[in-house]
């Protein structure tokens, strides 16, 4: 019971201090967030963090040569490597914020620098098939200053174990 009273007091005090600091600054949450965006916000125009209505015209756009790579049939243990080439067909520089896969067996690498309108680059993906079997479809999700903010790529194929076929 004593722990509950202490926890309640700590939570109450934390909430009180947080409200007090906002009142002292005299700024709304939106004003504070817009200051934190820095000078790159005007250049990049990220629809992910924008407080204004989403501008789906004046954004970066990723045009991929392909979004699904079919690697065929491989033996378990093979490492599949593929580059997904793209061009920024938008009107502002492209900034890729993050690229993630659903498991540790699929590792993406992406450019960290701004990609100007009209320029091309690529995202390299490595898929380690160790301990994998049968049909595989590995998604890779890209988060960037595009609209929509997320784009998916896929590695698809079949992994076999030659020991099982003997």
C-alpha positions as CSV (number, residue, x, y, z in Angstrom):
1,X,0.0,0.0,0.0
2,X,2.9,2.3,0.8
3,X,4.3,1.7,-2.7
4,X,1.0,2.7,-4.3
5,X,1.1,6.1,-2.4
6,X,4.7,6.8,-3.4
7,X,3.9,5.9,-7.1
8,X,0.8,8.1,-7.0
9,X,2.8,11.0,-5.6
10,X,5.6,10.6,-8.2
11,X,3.1,10.5,-11.1
12,X,1.2,13.5,-9.7
13,X,4.4,15.5,-9.2
14,X,5.7,14.6,-12.7
15,X,2.4,15.7,-14.3
16,X,2.4,19.0,-12.3
17,X,6.0,19.8,-13.3
18,X,5.3,19.0,-17.0
19,X,2.2,21.3,-17.1
20,X,4.1,24.1,-15.3
21,X,7.0,24.1,-17.9
22,X,4.5,24.4,-20.7
23,X,2.8,27.3,-19.1
24,X,6.2,29.1,-18.6
25,X,7.1,28.7,-22.2
26,X,3.8,30.2,-23.4
27,X,4.0,28.1,-26.6
28,X,1.6,25.4,-27.8
29,X,2.8,21.9,-28.5
30,X,2.4,22.6,-32.3
31,X,4.7,25.7,-32.0
32,X,7.3,23.7,-30.1
33,X,7.2,20.8,-32.6
34,X,7.5,23.2,-35.6
35,X,10.6,24.7,-34.0
36,X,12.1,21.2,-33.6
37,X,11.7,20.5,-37.3
38,X,14.6,22.8,-38.1
39,X,15.6,24.3,-41.4
40,X,15.4,21.0,-43.4
41,X,11.6,21.0,-43.0
42,X,11.2,23.7,-45.6
43,X,13.5,21.9,-48.0
44,X,12.2,18.4,-47.5
45,X,8.5,19.1,-46.8
46,X,8.0,15.8,-44.9
47,X,4.3,14.8,-44.9
48,X,5.0,12.5,-42.0
49,X,5.7,15.3,-39.5
50,X,3.8,18.2,-41.1
51,X,1.0,19.9,-39.1
52,X,-0.6,21.4,-42.2
53,X,-2.8,19.4,-44.6
54,X,-0.8,16.8,-46.5
55,X,0.5,18.1,-49.8
56,X,0.4,15.1,-52.1
57,X,1.7,17.0,-55.1
58,X,4.8,18.8,-53.9
59,X,6.5,15.8,-52.3
60,X,9.3,13.4,-53.1
61,X,8.2,10.4,-55.1
62,X,10.0,7.0,-55.3
63,X,9.6,5.3,-58.7
64,X,11.0,1.8,-58.5
65,X,12.0,-0.3,-61.5
66,X,10.5,-3.2,-59.6
67,X,8.9,-3.7,-56.2
68,X,8.9,-7.5,-56.1
69,X,12.0,-9.5,-56.8
70,X,11.5,-13.2,-57.5
71,X,14.7,-15.1,-56.6
72,X,13.4,-18.5,-57.7
73,X,14.3,-21.7,-56.0
74,X,17.5,-21.8,-53.8
75,X,19.0,-24.2,-51.3
76,X,18.7,-23.3,-47.6
77,X,21.7,-21.3,-46.4
78,X,22.0,-19.3,-49.6
79,X,22.2,-15.5,-49.2
80,X,20.1,-13.6,-51.7
81,X,21.2,-10.1,-52.5
82,X,19.2,-7.7,-54.6
83,X,19.3,-4.0,-55.4
84,X,16.0,-2.2,-55.8
85,X,16.7,0.8,-58.1
86,X,14.6,3.9,-57.9
87,X,14.3,7.5,-59.1
88,X,13.0,10.5,-57.2
89,X,10.3,11.7,-59.6
90,X,8.9,14.2,-57.1
91,X,9.4,18.0,-56.9
92,X,11.5,18.1,-53.7
93,X,14.6,16.2,-52.4
94,X,13.9,12.7,-51.1
95,X,14.9,11.7,-47.6
96,X,14.6,8.1,-46.6
97,X,14.0,8.0,-42.8
98,X,14.0,4.3,-42.2
99,X,14.0,0.9,-44.0
100,X,12.9,-2.2,-42.0
101,X,12.2,-5.8,-42.6
102,X,10.1,-8.2,-40.5
103,X,13.0,-10.3,-39.3
104,X,16.7,-10.4,-38.8
105,X,17.2,-12.6,-41.8
106,X,16.5,-9.7,-44.1
107,X,18.9,-6.8,-43.9
108,X,18.3,-3.6,-46.0
109,X,20.9,-0.8,-46.7
110,X,19.7,2.5,-48.0
111,X,21.2,6.0,-48.9
112,X,21.2,8.4,-46.0
113,X,21.9,11.5,-48.1
114,X,19.2,13.6,-49.8
115,X,18.3,12.5,-53.3
116,X,17.5,15.4,-55.5
117,X,14.5,15.4,-57.9
118,X,15.4,13.4,-61.0
119,X,18.3,11.6,-59.3
120,X,18.5,7.8,-58.9
121,X,19.7,5.5,-56.2
122,X,19.0,2.1,-54.8
123,X,18.1,0.1,-51.7
124,X,20.1,-3.1,-51.3
125,X,18.5,-6.1,-49.5
126,X,20.2,-9.3,-48.3
127,X,18.1,-12.3,-47.3
128,X,19.9,-15.1,-45.4
129,X,17.9,-18.3,-46.1
130,X,19.5,-20.3,-43.2
131,X,16.8,-22.2,-41.3
132,X,14.2,-21.2,-43.9
133,X,12.0,-23.6,-45.9
134,X,9.3,-23.5,-48.5
135,X,7.7,-20.4,-50.0
136,X,9.2,-17.2,-48.7
137,X,7.9,-13.6,-49.1
138,X,10.0,-11.1,-47.2
139,X,8.6,-7.5,-47.0
140,X,10.8,-4.5,-46.6
141,X,9.1,-1.3,-45.6
142,X,10.5,2.1,-46.5
143,X,9.5,5.3,-44.6
144,X,10.4,8.5,-46.4
145,X,9.1,12.0,-47.1
146,X,6.8,10.7,-49.8
147,X,3.0,10.4,-50.0
148,X,2.1,7.9,-48.9
149,X,4.9,7.8,-46.4
150,X,5.5,4.0,-46.5
151,X,6.4,1.9,-49.5
152,X,6.8,-1.9,-49.5
153,X,9.3,-4.0,-51.5
154,X,9.3,-7.8,-51.5
155,X,11.8,-10.7,-51.9
156,X,9.9,-13.8,-53.0
157,X,10.9,-17.3,-53.7
158,X,11.2,-20.9,-52.6
159,X,13.8,-22.3,-50.2
160,X,14.5,-26.0,-50.3
161,X,16.6,-28.3,-48.1
162,X,18.6,-30.8,-50.3
163,X,18.9,-33.2,-47.4
164,X,15.1,-33.6,-47.2
165,X,14.9,-34.5,-50.9
166,X,17.4,-37.4,-50.6
